[in-house]
């Protein structure tokens, strides 16, 4: 071998070593379709494989009582009736893939997350699915590949919102079943209908709880603009309920921070976490003095307001959004929807905007503005690599040029300082941000192992200890 190729080979080795030492991550190139690949970097103690592909806008996971993996798919970005609940079966430990994907339910309105519960008195298991307009549950029996009985509707939700380009939409709902004392309660989060407004429906920007059969509903949290994932962690504070939450979009590219909360579910009246008038900056709640839009004007004008000229900064991962940057996102709820009686008014009233942020609960941690935190998981103390830490998927800013998000971050309850764990979903080429994928749901899948969904590519990744560990 000549000296020239040896020197080239050594330069490659040194460059790779320098990259690894500077980032603490090792790149992995994954082929997910003919001629298509994504390169993701993660700690060198872990490896990554593609466990499943071809799932339209795949979102969040749940494990059934018979240990099967369920995952939701929302098909596309429209408010639609094409959502699906999939079952991932036939796990192959050698290839790190699921051999079979079953459509358990189809034609659903934005299924974001599901949850299971088994009644200790009857041993009947139930599958809970929060849709845009209602929470339903189905009887579940071991091995079912389709529901064996019609759904039960437990509660209805307000089901409209401004287009996502105005900071609204928020048509997903999230469910978690949590042990509270000696009983189990269902917790459901409902996002705001807008970016920055005074809501007039009690369930907006909130978390409510109820018995597993839908009885005795109570408000548990308010002032959460969009808590996209909620679930409890048995190891922390006797079983604490945590939530990711998104800040609003009208304060520029660097404010407000997105948040992660430990919800205070036992406090009455329910705590207010600040939205719309308190936002987080440098980890602290700050009073937003931007005037709130009036509901009457927004409802009357939402469909007839002129659209300002297009701006280059309007370019979004969702497609061209003409005029949004110029007009701002301070539109109120409605989008032309007529104001009527709140169907959930027996639960109380939408809280009035806070005039002080002194009583806003502290954030467990915060993330850079527009990171869009979605799914999270906590890894218990008996794991060797990930023990005692949270992983959070940061879905990424809708305008990729902002640069925040598009990664998975890690932090511990003691330091609460998020740092990069998986990167590569966003790169910059010739000064332009390029989106390769968007991380979404996380599910622990064995010691130091987890599944990660990518709702941009329709991929499920399997992350696990590398062969050297």
DAVENFEN-V255975 format. One record per pair of residues at least 24 apart in sequence whose ideal C-beta (glycine too) atoms are under 8 Angstrom apart, sorted by the first residue. I is the first residue (numbers start at 1). GAP is how many residues later the second one is. D is the distance in Angstrom with one decimal. If there is no record, write none. Layout:
BEGIN
i: [I/I]
gap: [GAP/GAP]
d: [D/D]
END
This chain:
BEGIN
i: [20/23/23/25/25/25/27/30/32/32/38/38/38/38/38/38/39/39/40/40/40/40/40/40/41/41/41/42/42/42/42/43/43/44/45/45/45/45/45/46/46/46/46/46/46/47/47/47/47/47/48/48/48/48/48/49/49/49/49/49/49/50/50/50/50/50/51/51/51/51/51/51/51/51/52/52/52/52/52/52/53/53/53/53/54/54/55/55/55/55/55/55/56/56/56/57/57/58/58/58/58/58/58/58/58/58/59/59/59/59/59/59/59/60/60/60/60/60/60/60/60/60/61/61/61/61/61/62/62/62/62/62/63/63/64/64/64/64/64/65/65/65/65/65/66/66/69/69/69/69/70/70/70/71/71/71/72/72/72/72/73/73/74/74/74/74/74/77/77/79/79/79/79/79/80/80/81/81/81/82/82/82/83/83/83/83/83/83/84/84/85/85/85/87/88/96/96/97/98/102/104/104/104/104/105/105/105/105/109/109/110/110/110/112/112/112/112/113/113/113/113/113/114/115/115/115/115/116/116/117/117/117/117/119/126/128/128/128/129/130/130/130/130/130/131/132/132/132/132/132/133/133/135/135/135/135/135/152/154/154/154/154/155/155/155/155/155/155/156/156/157/157/157/158/158/158/158/158/158/158/158/160/160/160/160/161/161/161/161/161/161/162/162/162/162/162/162/162/162/163/164/164/165/165/165/165/166/166/166/166/166/167/167/167/167/167/167/167/167/168/168/168/168/168/168/168/170/170/172/174/174/174/174/175/176/176/176/176/177/178/178/178/178/178/178/179/179/180/180/180/183/184/185/185/185/185/186/186/186/186/187/187/187/187/189/189/189/189/189/189/191/191/191/191/191/192/192/192/192/192/193/193/194/194/194/194/195/195/195/195/195/195/196/196/196/196/196/196/196/196/196/196/197/197/197/197/197/197/197/197/197/198/198/198/198/198/198/198/198/199/199/200/200/200/200/200/201/201/201/201/202/202/202/202/202/202/202/203/203/204/204/205/205/206/207/207/208/209/217/218/218/219/219/219/219/220/220/220/221/221/221/221/221/221/222/222/222/222/222/222/223/223/223/223/223/223/223/223/223/223/224/224/224/225/225/227/228/228/228/229/229/229/229/229/230/231/233/235/235/235/236/236/236/237/241/242/242/242/244/244/244/244/244/245/245/246/246/247/247/247/247/247/248/248/248/248/249/249/250/250/250/250/251/251/251/251/252/253/253/253/254/254/255/255/255/256/256/256/256/257/257/257/257/257/257/257/257/258/258/258/258/258/258/258/258/258/259/259/259/259/259/259/260/260/260/260/260/260/260/260/260/261/261/261/262/264/271/271/272/272/272/272/273/273/274/274/274/276/277/277/277/277/278/278/278/280/280/283/283/283/285/285/285/286/287/287/287/287/290/292/292/293/293/293/294/295/295/295/295/297/298/298/298/298/299/299/299/299/299/299/299/302/302/302/302/303/303/313/313/315/315/316/316/317/317/317/317/317/317/317/317/318/364/365/365/365/365/367/367/367/367/367/367/368/368/369/369/370/370/370/370/370/370/371/371/371/371/371/372/372/372/372/374/374/374/375/375/375/375/375/376/377/377/377/377/379/379/379/382/383/383/384/384/384/384/385/385/385/386/386/388/388/391/391/391/392/392/393/393/393/393/393/394/395/395/395/395/396/396/396/396/400/400/400/400/401/401/403/406/406/406/406/407/408/408/408/422/422/425/425]
gap: [24/397/400/395/397/398/397/431/425/427/386/387/398/399/419/421/385/397/382/383/384/385/397/421/381/382/383/379/380/381/421/342/378/422/340/420/421/423/424/339/402/417/418/419/420/416/417/418/419/420/374/413/414/415/416/46/47/48/412/413/415/47/409/410/411/412/37/45/46/47/400/409/410/411/36/45/46/49/407/408/404/405/406/407/47/404/31/46/398/403/404/405/26/28/402/398/401/28/382/383/395/396/397/400/401/402/52/53/54/381/382/394/396/52/53/54/114/169/315/380/381/393/380/381/382/390/392/51/52/53/54/381/53/380/52/61/63/76/78/51/53/60/75/77/76/77/29/374/376/382/34/44/57/370/382/389/39/40/41/42/38/385/36/37/38/98/381/87/241/30/31/53/90/92/29/30/26/27/28/24/25/26/24/25/26/27/28/48/24/27/26/29/44/58/372/366/368/365/362/43/40/41/42/43/24/33/41/42/24/62/61/62/63/60/61/62/116/60/61/62/116/328/61/60/61/62/71/24/61/60/67/69/95/93/86/47/49/58/46/27/43/44/45/58/42/25/27/39/40/41/24/26/38/40/51/53/79/62/32/56/59/60/33/53/55/59/62/189/187/188/33/46/187/32/35/43/45/46/184/185/186/33/174/175/177/30/31/32/33/172/174/31/32/33/140/169/171/172/173/172/154/234/151/153/156/159/28/29/158/163/165/27/28/29/81/82/83/162/164/24/25/26/27/163/165/167/55/56/56/53/54/55/56/55/54/55/56/65/35/31/53/54/61/63/87/53/60/29/85/86/28/28/24/25/26/27/24/25/26/28/33/43/54/78/35/37/38/39/41/54/33/34/35/36/37/33/34/83/84/141/140/141/104/137/138/139/53/54/55/134/135/136/52/53/54/80/92/94/96/97/133/134/79/95/96/98/101/133/134/135/136/78/94/95/97/134/152/154/155/134/151/95/133/139/142/150/132/141/143/149/140/142/143/145/146/147/148/141/144/129/146/70/71/64/36/56/139/56/130/52/129/50/51/128/129/43/45/50/42/43/44/49/50/52/48/49/50/51/128/129/48/49/50/51/52/53/55/128/131/137/37/49/51/50/51/34/145/146/147/144/145/146/147/212/33/145/145/143/145/146/26/142/177/25/24/122/134/136/129/130/131/132/148/28/128/126/127/28/32/33/122/123/27/28/31/81/80/121/40/78/79/80/28/37/39/118/117/116/117/149/114/115/24/26/114/24/25/30/113/24/25/26/106/109/110/111/112/108/109/110/111/112/113/114/115/136/104/105/106/107/108/114/103/104/105/106/107/113/116/130/132/100/102/103/102/97/88/90/79/82/87/88/87/88/80/83/86/77/76/77/78/80/76/79/82/83/86/80/82/83/72/75/78/71/67/68/69/70/40/40/61/37/38/39/38/37/38/39/44/35/33/34/35/36/33/34/35/37/38/39/40/29/32/33/34/32/33/86/88/84/86/82/83/79/80/81/82/83/118/121/139/80/52/46/51/52/53/25/27/37/38/42/51/36/37/33/35/27/28/29/32/34/35/24/25/26/33/34/24/25/26/33/65/66/67/64/65/66/67/78/66/65/66/67/73/65/69/71/65/64/65/63/64/81/85/63/80/84/24/62/24/25/30/51/59/26/50/46/47/48/49/59/45/43/44/45/60/29/30/39/42/26/33/34/35/31/32/30/29/31/32/33/32/31/34/44/30/41/29/31]
d: [6.7/7.8/7.8/7.2/8.0/6.6/7.1/7.7/6.4/5.7/6.8/7.8/5.0/5.5/6.9/7.9/5.2/7.8/5.7/7.1/4.0/7.2/7.9/7.7/7.0/5.1/5.2/6.6/4.7/8.0/6.7/7.7/7.0/7.0/5.3/6.5/6.0/7.8/5.4/6.8/7.4/5.6/6.6/6.2/5.9/7.3/5.9/7.2/4.3/7.1/7.9/5.6/7.0/5.1/7.9/7.9/3.9/7.4/7.0/4.8/7.7/7.4/5.9/7.4/6.1/7.5/7.7/6.0/5.4/5.7/6.5/4.7/6.5/4.2/6.2/6.8/5.0/6.3/7.2/4.2/7.8/6.4/5.4/7.7/8.0/5.8/6.4/7.4/7.9/4.6/7.5/6.8/8.0/7.4/5.6/4.7/6.8/7.7/7.2/7.7/4.6/7.2/5.5/5.6/7.3/6.3/7.7/5.5/6.8/5.5/5.6/6.2/5.7/6.2/3.9/7.5/7.7/6.9/6.0/7.1/3.9/7.1/5.2/7.7/3.7/5.9/7.1/7.1/4.8/5.6/6.1/7.7/7.4/7.1/5.4/7.5/7.6/6.6/8.0/5.9/5.4/4.9/7.3/7.0/4.1/6.6/7.5/7.2/7.8/7.2/6.9/5.7/7.6/7.2/6.7/7.0/4.4/6.0/6.2/6.2/7.6/7.8/5.6/6.7/6.9/7.7/7.3/7.2/5.9/7.4/6.8/6.8/7.6/5.4/7.1/7.3/5.3/7.0/5.3/7.7/6.7/7.9/7.6/3.8/6.4/5.5/4.4/7.9/6.7/7.2/5.8/6.2/6.8/6.7/7.3/4.9/7.3/8.0/7.7/5.2/7.6/6.5/6.2/7.6/7.5/7.9/7.4/6.7/6.4/7.9/5.1/5.5/7.9/3.8/6.2/5.8/7.4/7.9/4.9/5.8/7.1/7.6/6.9/4.7/6.1/5.0/7.7/6.6/7.5/4.7/6.1/7.7/5.5/7.1/7.0/5.1/7.2/6.5/7.6/7.8/3.5/6.5/4.6/5.4/6.8/6.8/4.9/4.4/7.4/6.8/5.7/3.7/7.1/7.0/7.6/5.9/7.4/7.6/7.6/6.8/7.2/3.1/7.7/7.9/6.8/5.9/6.3/7.6/6.1/7.7/5.7/6.0/7.9/7.5/6.9/4.9/6.2/6.5/8.0/7.5/7.8/6.8/7.7/6.6/4.8/7.9/7.8/4.1/6.9/7.1/6.9/6.6/5.3/7.7/7.0/5.8/7.0/7.4/4.5/6.9/6.5/7.7/7.1/7.1/4.3/5.2/7.2/6.3/7.0/5.4/5.0/6.5/2.6/7.2/6.5/4.4/7.3/3.9/7.7/7.1/5.6/4.4/6.1/7.4/7.3/7.3/8.0/5.2/6.6/6.6/6.1/5.9/5.4/8.0/4.8/4.4/6.4/7.0/7.3/7.8/7.8/4.6/7.1/5.6/7.5/7.3/5.8/7.8/6.9/7.9/7.5/5.7/4.6/6.7/6.7/7.7/5.2/7.3/6.0/7.8/6.4/5.9/6.5/7.5/6.8/7.9/4.0/7.5/5.3/6.7/8.0/6.7/3.6/7.3/7.5/5.0/6.3/6.8/7.6/7.6/3.8/7.4/8.0/6.1/5.6/4.7/5.1/5.2/6.1/4.2/6.7/6.9/4.9/7.9/5.3/5.0/7.7/6.8/6.9/7.5/6.9/5.0/6.3/6.3/5.6/7.3/7.0/7.7/7.2/3.7/5.3/7.1/5.2/8.0/6.4/7.0/7.4/7.7/5.9/5.8/4.5/6.2/7.2/6.6/6.9/5.7/7.9/4.8/6.9/6.0/6.0/5.4/6.5/5.0/5.2/5.7/5.2/5.0/7.1/7.3/6.3/5.5/7.8/7.8/7.0/6.6/6.8/7.1/6.1/7.9/7.4/7.7/4.5/5.6/5.9/6.9/5.2/5.4/5.3/7.7/7.5/5.4/6.0/6.3/5.4/7.4/5.0/7.1/7.9/5.0/7.8/4.0/4.2/5.0/4.7/7.9/7.5/6.6/7.4/7.6/7.5/5.0/6.4/4.2/7.3/7.9/7.4/4.9/7.7/7.8/5.8/4.9/5.8/7.6/7.4/7.9/4.5/6.9/5.6/6.8/7.8/7.2/6.3/7.1/5.4/6.9/7.0/7.8/3.8/6.2/7.5/5.9/6.5/7.0/7.2/5.9/7.0/8.0/5.7/6.6/6.5/7.8/6.9/6.6/6.7/7.5/4.7/7.2/6.5/5.6/5.0/5.1/6.8/7.4/7.7/7.8/7.8/6.6/7.0/5.0/7.9/5.3/6.7/5.7/5.4/5.4/6.1/7.6/6.0/6.2/7.8/7.3/7.8/3.9/6.2/6.8/5.8/6.7/4.4/7.4/6.9/7.3/5.0/6.7/5.2/8.0/4.5/7.9/7.8/5.4/7.5/7.8/6.4/4.8/4.9/7.1/7.3/6.4/7.4/7.9/6.7/6.6/6.0/5.7/5.0/6.2/8.0/5.4/5.5/6.2/7.3/6.8/6.3/6.0/6.5/6.3/4.4/6.2/4.4/5.0/7.4/7.9/5.5/4.0/5.0/5.8/5.4/6.4/7.8/5.2/3.8/4.1/8.0/6.4/7.7/7.6/6.8/5.2/6.7/7.6/6.2/5.6/6.3/4.1/7.0/5.3/6.9/6.9/7.0/7.6/5.6/3.3/6.9/5.6/7.3/7.8/3.9/6.8/6.9/7.3/6.1/6.5/5.8/4.8/5.1/7.1/4.1/6.8/7.3/6.7/7.4/4.8/5.5/7.2/7.9/5.5/7.4/5.7/5.5/7.6/8.0/6.1/6.4/5.9/4.3/7.3/6.1/7.5/6.2/7.6/7.7/7.2/6.1/4.2/7.4/7.7/6.2/3.8/7.4/7.6/5.3/5.0/6.7/7.7/7.1/7.1/4.6/3.9/5.9/6.7/7.7/5.3/7.4/5.1/7.0/7.7/5.6/4.0/4.6/7.4/6.2/4.2/6.6/5.3/6.1/6.3/7.2/7.9/7.2/5.3/4.9/6.9/5.9/7.8/7.8/4.3/6.3/7.1/7.8/5.1/5.7/7.1/6.1/5.7/7.1/6.9/7.9/3.9/5.6/7.0/5.9/7.0/7.0/5.2/6.6/6.2/7.9/6.7/6.2/7.2/5.5/6.1/3.8/7.5/5.2/7.8/4.9/6.5/7.1/8.0/6.7/7.7/7.1/5.3/7.5/6.9/7.5/7.6/7.7/7.9]
END
